Amino acid sequence: MQGKCRRSVAQHVITLEDLWVQYWANGGCAKEEELDAYLNGVLEPDAFELAVLGWALEDLAIG
C-alpha cells in the first residue's frame, strides 16, 4: 500500500493533502507530515492506521 500511495502522489493522481484529508475523515490520527513520512519510508504506522489509509485510497478510487 505504501508504494501505491507514494506513486499516486508522485504521479499527481492525488495530492498528499487530498489523501490526508480523506484519511483523517475516516478516523486517521496522523498529522499530514507523519503521513508523508510514512509514504517515504521514514515511519511505520500501526495496523489500524494502515486500514484507515486503505479506506482513504478506496474513497479516492485509487485502491
mmCIF file as gemmi writes it, N, C-alpha and C atoms, coordinates in Angstrom:
data_model
loop_
_atom_site.group_PDB
_atom_site.id
_atom_site.type_symbol
_atom_site.label_atom_id
_atom_site.label_alt_id
_atom_site.label_comp_id
_atom_site.label_asym_id
_atom_site.label_entity_id
_atom_site.label_seq_id
_atom_site.pdbx_PDB_ins_code
_atom_site.Cartn_x
_atom_site.Cartn_y
_atom_site.Cartn_z
_atom_site.occupancy
_atom_site.B_iso_or_equiv
_atom_site.pdbx_formal_charge
_atom_site.auth_seq_id
_atom_site.auth_asym_id
_atom_site.pdbx_PDB_model_num
ATOM 1 N N . MET Axp A 1 ? 0.82 -1.187 0 1 0 ? 1 A 1
ATOM 2 C CA . MET Axp A 1 ? 0 0 0 1 0 ? 1 A 1
ATOM 3 C C . MET Axp A 1 ? 0.868 1.256 0 1 0 ? 1 A 1
ATOM 4 N N . GLN Axp A 2 ? 1.989 1.198 0.696 1 0 ? 2 A 1
ATOM 5 C CA . GLN Axp A 2 ? 2.871 2.359 0.756 1 0 ? 2 A 1
ATOM 6 C C . GLN Axp A 2 ? 3.301 2.781 -0.643 1 0 ? 2 A 1
ATOM 7 N N . GLY Axp A 3 ? 3.68 1.816 -1.461 1 0 ? 3 A 1
ATOM 8 C CA . GLY Axp A 3 ? 4.114 2.124 -2.82 1 0 ? 3 A 1
ATOM 9 C C . GLY Axp A 3 ? 3.008 2.711 -3.664 1 0 ? 3 A 1
ATOM 10 N N . LYS Axp A 4 ? 1.799 2.159 -3.531 1 0 ? 4 A 1
ATOM 11 C CA . LYS Axp A 4 ? 0.661 2.662 -4.303 1 0 ? 4 A 1
ATOM 12 C C . LYS Axp A 4 ? 0.357 4.107 -3.924 1 0 ? 4 A 1
ATOM 13 N N . CYS Axp A 5 ? 0.39 4.403 -2.638 1 0 ? 5 A 1
ATOM 14 C CA . CYS Axp A 5 ? 0.15 5.778 -2.186 1 0 ? 5 A 1
ATOM 15 C C . CYS Axp A 5 ? 1.222 6.714 -2.716 1 0 ? 5 A 1
ATOM 16 N N . ARG Axp A 6 ? 2.477 6.3 -2.548 1 0 ? 6 A 1
ATOM 17 C CA . ARG Axp A 6 ? 3.597 7.143 -2.985 1 0 ? 6 A 1
ATOM 18 C C . ARG Axp A 6 ? 3.536 7.412 -4.485 1 0 ? 6 A 1
ATOM 19 N N . ARG Axp A 7 ? 3.255 6.365 -5.284 1 0 ? 7 A 1
ATOM 20 C CA . ARG Axp A 7 ? 3.156 6.548 -6.747 1 0 ? 7 A 1
ATOM 21 C C . ARG Axp A 7 ? 1.997 7.47 -7.11 1 0 ? 7 A 1
ATOM 22 N N . SER Axp A 8 ? 0.856 7.31 -6.44 1 0 ? 8 A 1
ATOM 23 C CA . SER Axp A 8 ? -0.311 8.143 -6.748 1 0 ? 8 A 1
ATOM 24 C C . SER Axp A 8 ? -0.022 9.612 -6.495 1 0 ? 8 A 1
ATOM 25 N N . VAL Axp A 9 ? 0.681 9.895 -5.401 1 0 ? 9 A 1
ATOM 26 C CA . VAL Axp A 9 ? 1.038 11.28 -5.092 1 0 ? 9 A 1
ATOM 27 C C . VAL Axp A 9 ? 2.107 11.766 -6.068 1 0 ? 9 A 1
ATOM 28 N N . ALA Axp A 10 ? 3.12 10.948 -6.319 1 0 ? 10 A 1
ATOM 29 C CA . ALA Axp A 10 ? 4.216 11.349 -7.212 1 0 ? 10 A 1
ATOM 30 C C . ALA Axp A 10 ? 3.737 11.597 -8.637 1 0 ? 10 A 1
ATOM 31 N N . GLN Axp A 11 ? 2.766 10.813 -9.087 1 0 ? 11 A 1
ATOM 32 C CA . GLN Axp A 11 ? 2.25 10.951 -10.452 1 0 ? 11 A 1
ATOM 33 C C . GLN Axp A 11 ? 1.113 11.967 -10.534 1 0 ? 11 A 1
ATOM 34 N N . HIS Axp A 12 ? 0.868 12.656 -9.435 1 0 ? 12 A 1
ATOM 35 C CA . HIS Axp A 12 ? -0.157 13.697 -9.366 1 0 ? 12 A 1
ATOM 36 C C . HIS Axp A 12 ? -1.564 13.159 -9.626 1 0 ? 12 A 1
ATOM 37 N N . VAL Axp A 13 ? -1.773 11.861 -9.324 1 0 ? 13 A 1
ATOM 38 C CA . VAL Axp A 13 ? -3.12 11.296 -9.399 1 0 ? 13 A 1
ATOM 39 C C . VAL Axp A 13 ? -3.945 11.888 -8.265 1 0 ? 13 A 1
ATOM 40 N N . ILE Axp A 14 ? -3.313 12.027 -7.097 1 0 ? 14 A 1
ATOM 41 C CA . ILE Axp A 14 ? -3.909 12.684 -5.941 1 0 ? 14 A 1
ATOM 42 C C . ILE Axp A 14 ? -2.831 13.539 -5.293 1 0 ? 14 A 1
ATOM 43 N N . THR Axp A 15 ? -3.254 14.481 -4.469 1 0 ? 15 A 1
ATOM 44 C CA . THR Axp A 15 ? -2.283 15.264 -3.71 1 0 ? 15 A 1
ATOM 45 C C . THR Axp A 15 ? -2.139 14.653 -2.327 1 0 ? 15 A 1
ATOM 46 N N . LEU Axp A 16 ? -1.022 14.916 -1.693 1 0 ? 16 A 1
ATOM 47 C CA . LEU Axp A 16 ? -0.825 14.463 -0.324 1 0 ? 16 A 1
ATOM 48 C C . LEU Axp A 16 ? -1.925 15.035 0.563 1 0 ? 16 A 1
ATOM 49 N N . GLU Axp A 17 ? -2.279 16.29 0.337 1 0 ? 17 A 1
ATOM 50 C CA . GLU Axp A 17 ? -3.324 16.925 1.142 1 0 ? 17 A 1
ATOM 51 C C . GLU Axp A 17 ? -4.659 16.211 0.962 1 0 ? 17 A 1
ATOM 52 N N . ASP Axp A 18 ? -5.038 15.879 -0.278 1 0 ? 18 A 1
ATOM 53 C CA . ASP Axp A 18 ? -6.293 15.159 -0.513 1 0 ? 18 A 1
ATOM 54 C C . ASP Axp A 18 ? -6.289 13.807 0.182 1 0 ? 18 A 1
ATOM 55 N N . LEU Axp A 19 ? -5.177 13.094 0.074 1 0 ? 19 A 1
ATOM 56 C CA . LEU Axp A 19 ? -5.061 11.792 0.72 1 0 ? 19 A 1
ATOM 57 C C . LEU Axp A 19 ? -5.169 11.941 2.228 1 0 ? 19 A 1
ATOM 58 N N . TRP Axp A 20 ? -4.468 12.918 2.788 1 0 ? 20 A 1
ATOM 59 C CA . TRP Axp A 20 ? -4.503 13.115 4.231 1 0 ? 20 A 1
ATOM 60 C C . TRP Axp A 20 ? -5.901 13.505 4.701 1 0 ? 20 A 1
ATOM 61 N N . VAL Axp A 21 ? -6.576 14.395 3.995 1 0 ? 21 A 1
ATOM 62 C CA . VAL Axp A 21 ? -7.923 14.816 4.396 1 0 ? 21 A 1
ATOM 63 C C . VAL Axp A 21 ? -8.866 13.619 4.418 1 0 ? 21 A 1
ATOM 64 N N . GLN Axp A 22 ? -8.807 12.781 3.396 1 0 ? 22 A 1
ATOM 65 C CA . GLN Axp A 22 ? -9.681 11.606 3.357 1 0 ? 22 A 1
ATOM 66 C C . GLN Axp A 22 ? -9.304 10.62 4.455 1 0 ? 22 A 1
ATOM 67 N N . TYR Axp A 23 ? -8.023 10.441 4.674 1 0 ? 23 A 1
ATOM 68 C CA . TYR Axp A 23 ? -7.522 9.577 5.75 1 0 ? 23 A 1
ATOM 69 C C . TYR Axp A 23 ? -8.026 10.086 7.096 1 0 ? 23 A 1
ATOM 70 N N . TRP Axp A 24 ? -7.897 11.363 7.344 1 0 ? 24 A 1
ATOM 71 C CA . TRP Axp A 24 ? -8.331 11.966 8.599 1 0 ? 24 A 1
ATOM 72 C C . TRP Axp A 24 ? -9.846 11.856 8.755 1 0 ? 24 A 1
ATOM 73 N N . ALA Axp A 25 ? -10.588 12.069 7.667 1 0 ? 25 A 1
ATOM 74 C CA . ALA Axp A 25 ? -12.053 11.967 7.713 1 0 ? 25 A 1
ATOM 75 C C . ALA Axp A 25 ? -12.51 10.554 8.062 1 0 ? 25 A 1
ATOM 76 N N . ASN Axp A 26 ? -11.692 9.57 7.726 1 0 ? 26 A 1
ATOM 77 C CA . ASN Axp A 26 ? -12.023 8.178 8.035 1 0 ? 26 A 1
ATOM 78 C C . ASN Axp A 26 ? -11.552 7.757 9.424 1 0 ? 26 A 1
ATOM 79 N N . GLY Axp A 27 ? -10.977 8.664 10.178 1 0 ? 27 A 1
ATOM 80 C CA . GLY Axp A 27 ? -10.575 8.357 11.547 1 0 ? 27 A 1
ATOM 81 C C . GLY Axp A 27 ? -9.088 8.229 11.778 1 0 ? 27 A 1
ATOM 82 N N . GLY Axp A 28 ? -8.281 8.565 10.778 1 0 ? 28 A 1
ATOM 83 C CA . GLY Axp A 28 ? -6.829 8.504 10.948 1 0 ? 28 A 1
ATOM 84 C C . GLY Axp A 28 ? -6.346 9.548 11.938 1 0 ? 28 A 1
ATOM 85 N N . CYS Axp A 29 ? -5.292 9.234 12.647 1 0 ? 29 A 1
ATOM 86 C CA . CYS Axp A 29 ? -4.783 10.118 13.704 1 0 ? 29 A 1
ATOM 87 C C . CYS Axp A 29 ? -3.494 10.847 13.347 1 0 ? 29 A 1
ATOM 88 N N . ALA Axp A 30 ? -2.808 10.409 12.316 1 0 ? 30 A 1
ATOM 89 C CA . ALA Axp A 30 ? -1.51 11.003 11.981 1 0 ? 30 A 1
ATOM 90 C C . ALA Axp A 30 ? -1.672 12.392 11.373 1 0 ? 30 A 1
ATOM 91 N N . LYS Axp A 31 ? -0.705 13.235 11.652 1 0 ? 31 A 1
ATOM 92 C CA . LYS Axp A 31 ? -0.652 14.547 11.011 1 0 ? 31 A 1
ATOM 93 C C . LYS Axp A 31 ? -0.219 14.349 9.562 1 0 ? 31 A 1
ATOM 94 N N . GLU Axp A 32 ? -0.447 15.374 8.747 1 0 ? 32 A 1
ATOM 95 C CA . GLU Axp A 32 ? -0.071 15.287 7.332 1 0 ? 32 A 1
ATOM 96 C C . GLU Axp A 32 ? 1.422 14.988 7.172 1 0 ? 32 A 1
ATOM 97 N N . GLU Axp A 33 ? 2.248 15.592 8.016 1 0 ? 33 A 1
ATOM 98 C CA . GLU Axp A 33 ? 3.693 15.368 7.941 1 0 ? 33 A 1
ATOM 99 C C . GLU Axp A 33 ? 4.043 13.915 8.262 1 0 ? 33 A 1
ATOM 100 N N . GLU Axp A 34 ? 3.318 13.318 9.207 1 0 ? 34 A 1
ATOM 101 C CA . GLU Axp A 34 ? 3.559 11.918 9.561 1 0 ? 34 A 1
ATOM 102 C C . GLU Axp A 34 ? 3.147 10.993 8.42 1 0 ? 34 A 1
ATOM 103 N N . LEU Axp A 35 ? 2.04 11.32 7.759 1 0 ? 35 A 1
ATOM 104 C CA . LEU Axp A 35 ? 1.608 10.535 6.608 1 0 ? 35 A 1
ATOM 105 C C . LEU Axp A 35 ? 2.658 10.621 5.5 1 0 ? 35 A 1
ATOM 106 N N . ASP Axp A 36 ? 3.179 11.802 5.271 1 0 ? 36 A 1
ATOM 107 C CA . ASP Axp A 36 ? 4.239 11.983 4.278 1 0 ? 36 A 1
ATOM 108 C C . ASP Axp A 36 ? 5.468 11.152 4.655 1 0 ? 36 A 1
ATOM 109 N N . ALA Axp A 37 ? 5.821 11.146 5.928 1 0 ? 37 A 1
ATOM 110 C CA . ALA Axp A 37 ? 6.964 10.35 6.385 1 0 ? 37 A 1
ATOM 111 C C . ALA Axp A 37 ? 6.712 8.865 6.15 1 0 ? 37 A 1
ATOM 112 N N . TYR Axp A 38 ? 5.496 8.401 6.354 1 0 ? 38 A 1
ATOM 113 C CA . TYR Axp A 38 ? 5.178 7.001 6.083 1 0 ? 38 A 1
ATOM 114 C C . TYR Axp A 38 ? 5.342 6.695 4.596 1 0 ? 38 A 1
ATOM 115 N N . LEU Axp A 39 ? 4.803 7.571 3.75 1 0 ? 39 A 1
ATOM 116 C CA . LEU Axp A 39 ? 4.887 7.34 2.309 1 0 ? 39 A 1
ATOM 117 C C . LEU Axp A 39 ? 6.336 7.283 1.832 1 0 ? 39 A 1
ATOM 118 N N . ASN Axp A 40 ? 7.214 7.956 2.558 1 0 ? 40 A 1
ATOM 119 C CA . ASN Axp A 40 ? 8.63 7.976 2.185 1 0 ? 40 A 1
ATOM 120 C C . ASN Axp A 40 ? 9.472 6.989 2.992 1 0 ? 40 A 1
ATOM 121 N N . GLY Axp A 41 ? 8.817 6.095 3.722 1 0 ? 41 A 1
ATOM 122 C CA . GLY Axp A 41 ? 9.513 5.031 4.43 1 0 ? 41 A 1
ATOM 123 C C . GLY Axp A 41 ? 10.22 5.423 5.707 1 0 ? 41 A 1
ATOM 124 N N . VAL Axp A 42 ? 9.906 6.591 6.245 1 0 ? 42 A 1
ATOM 125 C CA . VAL Axp A 42 ? 10.561 7.047 7.468 1 0 ? 42 A 1
ATOM 126 C C . VAL Axp A 42 ? 9.847 6.521 8.712 1 0 ? 42 A 1
ATOM 127 N N . LEU Axp A 43 ? 8.524 6.46 8.684 1 0 ? 43 A 1
ATOM 128 C CA . LEU Axp A 43 ? 7.719 5.959 9.799 1 0 ? 43 A 1
ATOM 129 C C . LEU Axp A 43 ? 6.937 4.73 9.366 1 0 ? 43 A 1
ATOM 130 N N . GLU Axp A 44 ? 6.555 3.911 10.337 1 0 ? 44 A 1
ATOM 131 C CA . GLU Axp A 44 ? 5.729 2.734 10.078 1 0 ? 44 A 1
ATOM 132 C C . GLU Axp A 44 ? 4.478 2.83 10.953 1 0 ? 44 A 1
ATOM 133 N N . PRO Axp A 45 ? 3.307 3.07 10.35 1 0 ? 45 A 1
ATOM 134 C CA . PRO Axp A 45 ? 2.079 3.183 11.142 1 0 ? 45 A 1
ATOM 135 C C . PRO Axp A 45 ? 1.616 1.82 11.648 1 0 ? 45 A 1
ATOM 136 N N . ASP Axp A 46 ? 0.752 1.847 12.671 1 0 ? 46 A 1
ATOM 137 C CA . ASP Axp A 46 ? 0.214 0.593 13.189 1 0 ? 46 A 1
ATOM 138 C C . ASP Axp A 46 ? -0.864 0.053 12.245 1 0 ? 46 A 1
ATOM 139 N N . ALA Axp A 47 ? -1.365 -1.122 12.549 1 0 ? 47 A 1
ATOM 140 C CA . ALA Axp A 47 ? -2.314 -1.812 11.665 1 0 ? 47 A 1
ATOM 141 C C . ALA Axp A 47 ? -3.592 -1.006 11.444 1 0 ? 47 A 1
ATOM 142 N N . PHE Axp A 48 ? -4.103 -0.355 12.485 1 0 ? 48 A 1
ATOM 143 C CA . PHE Axp A 48 ? -5.328 0.428 12.322 1 0 ? 48 A 1
ATOM 144 C C . PHE Axp A 48 ? -5.103 1.592 11.37 1 0 ? 48 A 1
ATOM 145 N N . GLU Axp A 49 ? -4 2.294 11.536 1 0 ? 49 A 1
ATOM 146 C CA . GLU Axp A 49 ? -3.713 3.436 10.66 1 0 ? 49 A 1
ATOM 147 C C . GLU Axp A 49 ? -3.556 2.982 9.212 1 0 ? 49 A 1
ATOM 148 N N . LEU Axp A 50 ? -2.979 1.807 8.999 1 0 ? 50 A 1
ATOM 149 C CA . LEU Axp A 50 ? -2.879 1.261 7.644 1 0 ? 50 A 1
ATOM 150 C C . LEU Axp A 50 ? -4.255 0.966 7.069 1 0 ? 50 A 1
ATOM 151 N N . ALA Axp A 51 ? -5.146 0.437 7.903 1 0 ? 51 A 1
ATOM 152 C CA . ALA Axp A 51 ? -6.511 0.159 7.447 1 0 ? 51 A 1
ATOM 153 C C . ALA Axp A 51 ? -7.212 1.452 7.055 1 0 ? 51 A 1
ATOM 154 N N . VAL Axp A 52 ? -7.061 2.477 7.865 1 0 ? 52 A 1
ATOM 155 C CA . VAL Axp A 52 ? -7.689 3.768 7.568 1 0 ? 52 A 1
ATOM 156 C C . VAL Axp A 52 ? -7.124 4.342 6.275 1 0 ? 52 A 1
ATOM 157 N N . LEU Axp A 53 ? -5.835 4.201 6.073 1 0 ? 53 A 1
ATOM 158 C CA . LEU Axp A 53 ? -5.217 4.671 4.835 1 0 ? 53 A 1
ATOM 159 C C . LEU Axp A 53 ? -5.782 3.915 3.635 1 0 ? 53 A 1
ATOM 160 N N . GLY Axp A 54 ? -5.996 2.63 3.786 1 0 ? 54 A 1
ATOM 161 C CA . GLY Axp A 54 ? -6.615 1.834 2.726 1 0 ? 54 A 1
ATOM 162 C C . GLY Axp A 54 ? -8.015 2.316 2.401 1 0 ? 54 A 1
ATOM 163 N N . TRP Axp A 55 ? -8.788 2.64 3.439 1 0 ? 55 A 1
ATOM 164 C CA . TRP Axp A 55 ? -10.141 3.161 3.21 1 0 ? 55 A 1
ATOM 165 C C . TRP Axp A 55 ? -10.078 4.484 2.458 1 0 ? 55 A 1
ATOM 166 N N . ALA Axp A 56 ? -9.111 5.328 2.826 1 0 ? 56 A 1
ATOM 167 C CA . ALA Axp A 56 ? -8.964 6.619 2.147 1 0 ? 56 A 1
ATOM 168 C C . ALA Axp A 56 ? -8.655 6.412 0.67 1 0 ? 56 A 1
ATOM 169 N N . LEU Axp A 57 ? -7.789 5.466 0.368 1 0 ? 57 A 1
ATOM 170 C CA . LEU Axp A 57 ? -7.475 5.168 -1.034 1 0 ? 57 A 1
ATOM 171 C C . LEU Axp A 57 ? -8.709 4.68 -1.78 1 0 ? 57 A 1
ATOM 172 N N . GLU Axp A 58 ? -9.489 3.814 -1.15 1 0 ? 58 A 1
ATOM 173 C CA . GLU Axp A 58 ? -10.72 3.332 -1.783 1 0 ? 58 A 1
ATOM 174 C C . GLU Axp A 58 ? -11.684 4.484 -2.031 1 0 ? 58 A 1
ATOM 175 N N . ASP Axp A 59 ? -11.823 5.361 -1.034 1 0 ? 59 A 1
ATOM 176 C CA . ASP Axp A 59 ? -12.719 6.511 -1.187 1 0 ? 59 A 1
ATOM 177 C C . ASP Axp A 59 ? -12.288 7.42 -2.329 1 0 ? 59 A 1
ATOM 178 N N . LEU Axp A 60 ? -10.994 7.511 -2.546 1 0 ? 60 A 1
ATOM 179 C CA . LEU Axp A 60 ? -10.469 8.343 -3.63 1 0 ? 60 A 1
ATOM 180 C C . LEU Axp A 60 ? -10.376 7.57 -4.941 1 0 ? 60 A 1
ATOM 181 N N . ALA Axp A 61 ? -10.892 6.334 -4.934 1 0 ? 61 A 1
ATOM 182 C CA . ALA Axp A 61 ? -10.918 5.449 -6.115 1 0 ? 61 A 1
ATOM 183 C C . ALA Axp A 61 ? -9.517 5.123 -6.613 1 0 ? 61 A 1
ATOM 184 N N . ILE Axp A 62 ? -8.566 5.019 -5.689 1 0 ? 62 A 1
ATOM 185 C CA . ILE Axp A 62 ? -7.201 4.653 -6.038 1 0 ? 62 A 1
ATOM 186 C C . ILE Axp A 62 ? -6.94 3.204 -5.637 1 0 ? 62 A 1
ATOM 187 N N . GLY Axp A 63 ? -7.585 2.754 -4.56 1 0 ? 63 A 1
ATOM 188 C CA . GLY Axp A 63 ? -7.319 1.423 -4.003 1 0 ? 63 A 1
ATOM 189 C C . GLY Axp A 63 ? -8.022 0.302 -4.689 1 0 ? 63 A 1
